[in-house]
Each structure stands twice: as C-alpha cells, then as structure tokens.
Amino acid sequence: MANNHHEYEEVHLTDDDDAEDIELVSGGVGGRQRRAAPPLSSSGGGGSTTKWIVILFLIVLVGVYKLGMEEGKAEVQHEGFDGGGGVTDNYSEVNVKQTQHEDAAVQEEQIKQPETTTTTTTTVPPKPPMKFTMDHLTAMRTECNNLINTLNDYYYGEDKAIAMLMNSHIAPWDFNEVELDHVESTDESTFVNQYPPRKLRAVKLVNTMLRALVSDSQRTFLMGGIGSSVMAGHDNCHYDAYESQMERLFSPIWQAADMEFTFQNAGEGGGCGDSFENQVWCVKQNISPDVDVVHYEWTYFEHGAAYDWHESLLRWIQMLPKQPPLHIFNTGRNNKNDRDVKLTDYYARYGFNAFYMRTGFENGGYDYEKEKSEKEIDRFAWGHVGDGYHNTTRYGELEEDDLRKTSLGVVMRNWHPGPMGFQLTSDSFTYVYTHAILKALDIIEKEVNDGKDPREKWDASTRPIFMKGDLPEPMYCDPIYCVVDEPPGCLNYELPTFGQWGPRVEDPDDDLNPYLGEVQKWNVWHKDNDLWYMVGKQDTSLFKKRDDAEMCRHLDACGGISASKAEDGMVVFRLPKMEVGLVVVCGCCGKDVGQNMFMDNENLEISFNTVPLNKTTFDVWPNKKCVRLLKKFPTSGRESETPTGHHYLALKLLENQVGADVRISHVFTI
C-alpha cells in the first residue's frame, strides 16, 4: 500500500494482531518504515508461518533502512532536490547500485552543485605563554630607570649625562622619536627613504632589544668585542676593563627578566703581531656568531685609514644570525673623519656608530685645556688620578684600601685607559642600550595591552635573512671580499676565542685526508702567561698582597701550530665552504714575519688540493705577518678539483728549519 511519497512493504498479520501494534518509525532522511510488533504466540502452524514472514520482513526492512540512510546522506551531501526544489525522500525502489537513469531534474541539479570535499580539521595547540611576562617587564623597567637615574645623578643631571654618554658618539643617539610603526616596518626601502639616519640607527638598536626580549629561545643577551690590548684591558686588572665593568653595570637589568648578560672580551695584545687587518677576518671565531651587538677597537693603529675594514666587518656581521649592530670604541676625540661620518649615515639602518672617550669627557664641560695651560695639569697624561668630575670610580668609592681606591681613579695608564676611562666607556654604552630597552618595553606593553602577541612580529624566527644582494653597494671595501653571503672562515690559535673555527686540521688517519699515511706531527702551543701578565706595576704590587688577585688575570695569549724539523712532516687543513677562494696564512710571533716564514722559506712546501703552489704568486697581505696564498679559486688543473668535496691546504717542512720555527697563528678564507 502506498501513501503519497511514502511506500511501505505489506505485512501479513494473524487474526490476533491489532492495528495498534504497528508503529511508524523514522527511517532515514524524510522517510519512515513500519515496524511490526512482536508476535503474541509462536505456537501452531499459522504462528510458525507468521514467524518466518516477520523474520524475512525484518531482514528486508533493515536493508531498506541502511540503504535509505546512505541515500539520505548522499542527498544531503549533494543538496539533492526533487523536481519542485524540495528534498526528495522517495525510495520506492531499492537498488544496491545507483541507477544510470536518474531523474533528469535531480541529475541537472546535481551537476549544478559543486562537489563537497570532506576536510579534516587539525587542531593547532595554543602557543605557550611568552616567557617574558608583564612582571618581567615591570621589573626590568624599574631596573632601567634606576640605572639611568644613577648615571644622571653621577654626571650632574640628565642634560650633562646625555651630552657625555649619548652625544659622544660620531652620530648622537636619540630614541625620543622611535615609535611602534617604525620598529615594525617591513618595507625597508620605504622606511629607509622616509626617515633620517638618526632614527634608522635608533630603530635598529630598539629592534635588537625587542627580539632579544620576546624570543623564548634566548636567555642571554650576548655582546662580543674584538680589538687590541685596549680591548683586552692591559695595564689594568682585567676586572677593571670596560667589558667587565659593563657586565656588572648592565647585568641587573637582564636579571630582572630572568636573563643573563655576557660580554665576550676577545681583545689581543700586540705581542702576537696582530692588527685589525687580519683579526677582522676572524670575527666569527674570535666571538660567538650568535652575538647581539659587536664592539670593535683598534683605533690606535688605524691612523684614520681603516674605513674600508670597518665597512667589511659591518657587512660580514650582517650575515650572522642576529645581524648585530657594529659599535666602535675610540679612546680619542671625535674629529669627524669625513669617510667615517659617511659610513655612519650610510649604514645607519644597521645600527652602525662609534664612541669617542675623550669627547665624552670634554662634553661634560670641564675645561681641560685651560687647566693644562694655567695649572700644567694634564688629566690625560699617563697615571693621572681624577677626570675633573670625580677622583675615583663609583666602585672605587666603596673600596676600603686607599691604594686600590687611588688606582681606580686613573684616567689613562699610558696609551691604555685606566679604570676611570673605562668607566666612562662602560657608562656610555650601557646608558645608550638602556634607553633602547626602555623604548622596547613600551612597545611590548602596547602590543600586549592591544591583545597582540609580540612574538608574532619580533621573535627571532621572524627576522629576515640577509643575502649579499640585500645590502647596499659598498662605499670603500673591496666588493670581491666584502660582498658575500657568509662571513670569512678562520682558524685562530691565539686566545681567547669564543666562536666557531672555519678551517680545521684534518685527522691524519681520516679516509678523506688526501695525505693519508704521510707524517703529520705539527704541534699546537699557547704561551703560558702568568697571573701578572700585562696587569701593570701598580696593581701588581697591590694585588700580590690580596686574596682576590685572580680577578686581575688577562685572557689573551699568543698561540699557533708549529714545526721545526723535517720529521714533523706536514699539517693538513680542511678548508670550509668558500665563495671566492681566498686563502691566507699568518705567522707568529711578530708584526712582519710573513715574508721570511712563508714566502722566502725554501724548506717549506705549500700545496692546495695536493698541488704545490708557485710562491711567486704569493703576496704579503693584509699585513706583514700574513701571506695571501690564493686570491681566488684556481680555474684549471688538478688544484681546481675537489674529489672529496673539500679543499685542502697543506704545509710541509722538507728539511730541518734553520732559525725560527714555522709557526702558524691564523688561517682564514672566504
């Protein structure tokens, strides 16, 4: 029997069955089926027949029910319509397969409807809370303000503190105009063209602080300094060097955020014969490549003519992971060398600047020239105590030992700054960086208050990666060597080093060693300096009577790998990946050992990729302790081949060395 669009199977009932025992139950989308009530009796012939009929009916009914469910689902998924636009529920004929002769109207509607693809929704776990909390922000801001207030008071007011500490740089620092939209700008070309260098420079430093604070993976703010004996702190206790003073002054700010502050002092004394010309190539090994800010000092040796090396160094460190700003420490006056000024503005977007210690003292208003002419007092003469503002350092004022207190008041030991000179240097950099942190804290607070996660913009993972083409054209440096995608690779045997070596001595037993089986017995050595090495007579005399003398020990020492006899054989260096093919070796110890030790030494054979090199192609470069073996990759011959995928440099003594040993202090490449 049929009822409009619903059709039901006819069920044969016994005489005792009652119509009320038949129920209509829902059967799929829009359809219903009849369900028979259980039979009242299973005895007798009629009862048995009825039993089997009911069983068969139920089997068919289950099949129809399942098919109805599947058809109903298909109709819903395809939003099937009947001829009049309503949802169809007419299942008059049960088919296992879909018939090929569907209703034309339904087929037309199905063609019109887009297929629905079942998608799986992946639940992304919520990002864990930022490690830098608002409690950290509050505590850090308090420490920043405490430090700034301390220095403002110490230098007789904010105006004078700014003049001495912020305006003593070749380009005065100013963070007042830095706003959120400046720091978060992603269109660098527009940003660079729109704002003056002073703002670009400040924005870079604020950005550096922002990324350090909000990146959950960073727990240490790391600075590194390369330089001469001034950077090393010679003629003072190491404790009094500006890097050590800065660690003590700046650390409480970072500790307020449950972070650390570390300053890696890679300064090297002049006894090894180094200069900026060979040490800048080793920035990636001398200090960690993970530094946030790089300091450089070699200004005594530059004579105003190192702008090309400044530019090379600045460009190379932009290829490091954190693209650190480069800040130069100069002990003298800011004479505003034209080329240095141009570099400072040209590379302002990378935070480049230079501090001048003597200018910092003079900016405070003390008339040193008048005092010198009228009273014959030269406060920058060797060993003079007191800078005209104070007679000792702030921590010297707490010193109970009068001799130590007096020693801490020395401005210049000789050409090396004393504790007072180093204190001003530490104060200046810390004052500048603290202002940058305060601006970063304001920006973080605004983002959080606006319901945003600062990590979305300033996490370390969001920092763009620089390639050589992203930097502007160089002004002074040699583009062959300074326009590269990676900093130079260096193996520096001198101490200290904190970073990654580039070349390395190949294991004599390594299967890839092209000289496997040959004698390779060169020896690594370091000069064993005692506790009082380069401490200075005054502090040596003082601290020999004290229990805390260890804080005077300096870190630097000459070192190298050397051979003196033919039986020492050779040393084989596996070279790192290179872009240009430049290979340079430097000798130790002295400023002009390169010519005799490498170029004119007939006992020494130098090979590249197992092919002996012609020494007439060498030149003394970049200073007199070093020799350039290759300017670029060989383009032909066996020396241009790398069967193992690596380039190798080998030096071999053919006969016993007469006179000085062959001592290699550096191997660097690019």
Secondary structure, DSSP 8 states (H G I E B T S, - for coil): -EETTEE-------TT--GGGEEEEE-SSS-EEEEE---S---SHHHHHHHHHHHHHHHHHHHHHHHHHHHHHHHHHTT---TTSS------S--SS--SS--HHHHHHHHHS-----------------SS-HHHHHHHHHHHHHHHHHHHHHTTSHHHHHHHHTTTBSS----TT--HHHHT---HHHHHHHS-HHHHHHHHHHHHHHHHHH-TT--EEEEEEEESHHHHTTTS-GGGSHHHHHHHHHHHHHHTTT-EEEEEEEE--GGG---HHHHGGGHHHHS-TT-SEEEEE-HHHHTT--HHHHHHHHHHHTTSTT---EEEEESS-----HHHHHHHHHTGGGT-EEEEHHHHHHTTT--HHHHHHHH---TTSTT-B--SS-SS-TTGGG-S-HHHHHHTTBSBSSSSB-HHHHHHHHHHHHHHHHHHHHHHHHHHHHHHHTT--THHHHSGGGS----GGGS---SSS-HHHHS-SS--EEEE-SB---S--SSEE--TT-TT-TTTTS-B--EEEE----TTTTS-HHHHHHHTTSTTGGGG----B-EEEEE-SGGGBEEEEEE---SS--EEEEESSSSS-HIIIIIS-TTEEEEETTEE--GGG-EE-SSTTEEEEESS---SSGGG--TTS-EEEEEEESS---SS-EEEEEEEE-
